[in-house]
């Protein structure tokens, strides 16, 4: 039992470092988000400090992952996903996958009356795939301004500055899959001049 416990604890540091790297956080940013001193975060990642709940809970919240993912808890055998929705800039985001790294799937809901937001295109590492379930989604990819309707798909490298929002006052629901650089899908959106 002690050997298994020590093995689980030894894997926490590298897992925390990988989560931070994939999230794009610096130790300083993570310290600001969690209130944990930079030196403590560094010792956790290097395995020089054993993690306790007082450290793991704020880290799980910052990374938006369940606590059992931080410690590598064995699978319970239950294949169901129990997503915890969260809100970001007025948009409801429902995680559909639970593993850090690799492909991440989300259902996203933009409420009605958000169509007048000023676009703020951003870029980051990775690849993005969108599938519109309901409504009309405005997608800006570089210098292209697209409107996707129910059933339409877009795929793009996230190094390209991008932004999405409501195309009109109606709500929009869409699936969003994010992957590391190099992951590719097979359906591409086509530019349609309006």
C-alpha positions in Angstrom: 0.0 0.0 0.0 2.8 2.4 0.9 4.7 1.7 -2.4 1.5 2.4 -4.4 0.9 5.6 -2.5 4.4 6.8 -3.0 4.1 6.0 -6.8 0.9 8.1 -7.0 2.5 11.0 -5.1 5.7 10.9 -7.3 3.6 11.3 -10.4 1.8 14.4 -9.2 4.7 16.8 -9.8 5.2 15.9 -13.5 1.5 16.0 -14.0 1.2 19.5 -12.5 4.1 20.7 -14.6 2.5 19.3 -17.8 -0.9 20.8 -16.9 0.7 24.2 -16.4 2.7 24.0 -19.7 -0.5 23.0 -21.7 -2.5 25.8 -20.0 0.1 28.3 -21.0 0.6 29.5 -17.4 3.8 30.7 -15.9 4.6 30.0 -12.3 3.9 33.7 -11.6 0.5 33.6 -13.3 -0.5 30.3 -11.5 0.6 31.8 -8.2 -1.6 34.9 -8.8 -4.6 32.6 -9.7 -4.2 30.2 -6.7 -2.6 32.3 -4.0 0.2 29.6 -3.7 3.7 31.0 -3.5 5.9 30.5 -6.6 8.5 28.6 -4.6 5.8 26.2 -3.3 4.5 25.6 -6.9 8.1 25.0 -8.1 8.7 22.4 -5.3 5.4 20.7 -6.0 6.3 20.3 -9.7 9.8 19.0 -8.9 8.6 16.5 -6.4 10.4 18.2 -3.5 7.1 18.9 -1.7 4.2 16.5 -1.1 0.9 17.8 -2.3 -1.9 18.3 0.2 -5.6 19.2 -0.3 -4.9 22.9 0.6 -2.6 23.0 -2.5 -4.4 20.6 -4.8 -7.9 22.2 -4.5 -6.9 25.7 -5.8 -4.8 24.0 -8.5 -7.7 21.9 -9.7 -9.9 25.0 -9.8 -7.2 27.0 -11.8 -6.8 24.2 -14.3 -10.6 23.5 -14.3 -10.0 19.7 -13.9 -11.3 17.3 -11.3 -9.1 16.7 -8.3 -8.7 13.0 -9.2 -7.0 14.1 -12.5 -4.3 16.0 -10.6 -3.4 13.0 -8.5 -3.9 10.3 -11.2 -6.6 8.5 -9.2 -7.4 5.1 -10.7 -10.5 5.1 -12.9 -13.7 4.2 -11.1 -15.0 2.1 -13.9 -17.9 4.5 -14.5 -17.7 5.7 -18.1 -20.1 8.6 -17.6 -18.8 12.1 -17.7 -20.2 14.4 -15.1 -19.4 17.9 -16.5 -19.4 21.0 -14.3 -20.5 23.9 -16.5 -18.7 27.2 -16.0 -19.2 30.7 -17.4 -16.5 32.7 -19.3 -17.3 36.2 -20.5 -21.0 35.5 -20.4 -20.8 32.2 -22.3 -21.7 28.9 -20.7 -19.1 26.2 -21.3 -19.8 22.5 -20.5 -16.7 20.3 -20.6 -17.4 17.0 -22.4 -14.0 15.4 -21.8 -11.9 15.1 -18.6 -8.3 14.3 -19.7 -5.8 17.2 -19.7 -3.8 17.4 -23.0 -4.9 15.7 -26.2 -8.3 16.6 -27.6 -10.7 18.5 -25.4 -14.4 18.7 -26.2 -16.9 21.4 -25.0 -20.5 22.4 -25.6 -20.7 26.2 -25.6 -23.8 28.4 -25.3 -23.8 32.1 -26.2 -26.9 33.7 -24.7 -29.2 35.9 -26.8 -28.4 39.6 -27.2 -24.7 39.3 -27.4 -24.3 40.0 -31.2 -23.1 43.5 -30.7 -19.8 42.6 -28.9 -16.7 44.1 -30.5 -14.6 41.2 -31.9 -11.3 40.7 -30.1 -9.4 38.1 -32.2 -6.7 36.1 -30.3 -4.3 33.4 -31.2 -2.7 30.5 -29.2 -1.2 27.1 -29.6 -3.4 24.3 -30.9 -6.1 23.4 -33.4 -9.9 24.1 -33.1 -13.0 22.5 -34.6 -16.5 24.0 -34.3 -19.9 22.4 -35.0 -22.9 24.7 -34.8 -25.9 22.9 -33.1 -28.4 25.7 -33.0 -28.4 29.4 -34.1 -25.9 31.3 -36.1 -22.3 31.7 -35.1 -20.1 34.6 -36.3 -16.5 33.4 -36.8 -13.6 35.7 -37.6 -10.5 33.9 -38.8 -7.7 36.3 -39.7 -9.3 38.7 -42.3 -12.3 36.4 -43.0 -15.7 37.1 -41.4 -17.9 34.0 -41.6 -21.4 33.1 -40.5 -22.0 29.5 -39.6 -25.5 28.1 -39.3 -26.8 24.9 -37.7 -25.0 21.9 -39.0 -22.0 23.8 -40.4 -18.4 23.1 -39.3 -15.2 25.2 -39.2 -11.7 23.9 -38.6 -8.6 26.1 -38.1 -5.1 26.4 -36.7 -5.4 28.6 -33.5 -2.2 30.4 -34.4 -4.5 32.3 -36.8 -6.1 35.2 -34.9 -9.7 34.1 -34.3 -12.9 35.2 -32.5 -16.5 33.9 -32.4 -19.8 35.3 -31.2 -23.5 35.6 -32.0 -24.3 36.5 -35.6 -27.7 37.9 -34.5 -29.7 38.5 -31.2 -30.5 34.8 -31.0 -28.6 32.3 -28.7 -26.1 30.0 -30.3 -25.1 26.5 -29.2 -22.0 24.8 -30.6 -19.6 22.0 -30.0 -16.0 23.0 -29.7 -13.0 20.5 -30.0 -9.6 21.8 -29.2 -6.4 19.8 -29.9 -2.7 20.2 -29.7 -0.8 21.4 -32.8 -0.7 18.8 -35.5 -4.2 17.3 -34.7 -6.2 17.6 -37.9 -9.9 17.1 -38.8 -11.2 16.6 -42.3 -14.0 19.1 -42.8 -13.2 22.8 -43.5 -15.4 25.9 -43.6 -15.5 27.7 -46.9 -15.5 31.5 -47.3 -18.8 32.8 -48.5 -18.8 36.5 -49.4 -22.0 38.3 -48.2 
